[in-house]
Amino acid sequence: MAEAEPSPEDFQLALDAMRDGVILWSPDSRVVVSNAAVSRLMDLPDNLIRRGARRTDVMVHLARRGDYGPTDDPEGLAAELSGRFGSGAVASLTRRLPDGRYLRADAKPVEGGRLVVTYREVPPPAS
């Protein structure tokens, strides 16, 4: 019996079943693929993480919410952080979310100038 080729919907179902979040960013910093866990883990509004969304728009939302600490320039901070992730200067970042949970983001550059970022809830750092 021949196996049917998986559809894009099949791949999305598999991604959405994961506990950890994952986003594949294009070379121009736009969402190519993501899963439902990203929005859940980061407590993002519906539709912020969607195909074609810009990384800086997501990071501006997080900066305005205070996820990266106090700032008078959320757009500038978002652009700086987005550039650092995209260039590979930051491979991993753990931050405290406004609700007290800690989230670790791990970035891995892949072929074609793309970037895969995974998100996982982690225990608080030891003090």
N, C-alpha and C positions, 0 to 999 in steps of 0.2 A: 504494500500500500504506500503510495507516494505521499510525502508530507506536504501540506499546503505552505506556501511562503507566508511568513508573518506579515501582517499589514502594519502601517504606521500606528493604527489604533492599538494593535497588540503590543507594540513596543511601549506606547504610552501607558497602557494598563500595567505592564510590568514595572515601569518606572514609578508610577503612582502608588504601587504596593510597597515601595521601600520606605523604611523609617527615616533614613537620612535624606537630606535634600541634595539635589544635583542640578547644576545649570551648565550648559555648554554655551559659551559666549563666542560670537563671531570675531574675526579680526577687527571689525569696526565697532566692537563692544556692544553688540546687540544679542538678545536671547535667541538662540537657535532651537534649543530643547531644554525643557525644565520639567520638574515633577511637582506634584501637589505638596510634598513635604516642605519645600522651600517656603511657601507662603504660610504654612502652619507653624513651622519652627520660628520664623521671623515675625509672625503676627502681622502680615502685610495685608493691605486692602485687596479685595478681589480685583483681578485683572492688572495688577501692577507688574506681576511677572507673567508675561505672555510673549509669544513669538514676536520678535522685532523690537521688544522694549529695550531702551538704552540703559546700560549699566549705571551711567551717571544719574539718570532719573530715579532709579531704585536707591542709589546711595544718597541722593539729596533727601529723599523721603526719610531715610534712616538718620541722617545728620540732623534734620529738622526735629525729629522725634527725640534726639539726644542719645542715640545709640553709640556715637563715637565720642561722647563727652560734650561739654559746653563749647559752642562756637558762635561767632558773630557772622561767619561766612559759610553757611552750609553748602552752597554751590561750589565754592573754592575748595573746601575740604573734600567734598565728593569727587571733584575732578582730580585732586591730588591722589586720593586713595585708589580711585579707579585706574589711574595711570600706573601707580605702584604695583597693583595686582596684575595689570595687563603686561607690564614689562618683566614680570618675574621677580621684582625686587622684594615682594612680600609673598612668601610661600604659605604661611600659616598665620592666622590671627584669631585669638580668643578674646571675646568681649562679653561683658555683662549686659544683658538685655534689660529694658526698663522694668520688666516684671520680675527681675531677680535671677532668672536662669542665665546660664553661660552657654554660648554658642561658639563653636570653633569652625572656621572656614579654612579649607585647604585648597590652594590653587595649584593647578598643574598645566603648564603650557603644552599644547599638542600640535601636531602637524598643521601646516597652513596658517599659522598665526592665531589659532583658536586657543581658548582657555577653558578648562573644566574646573569648576569650583564645587566642592562638596561641603555640606553643612551638617554638623552633628552637635546635639546637645551634650555637654560635658559637665562633670562635677566642678564645683568652685575650686579655684587654685588653692593649694595649701598655704596657710599664712605663717 
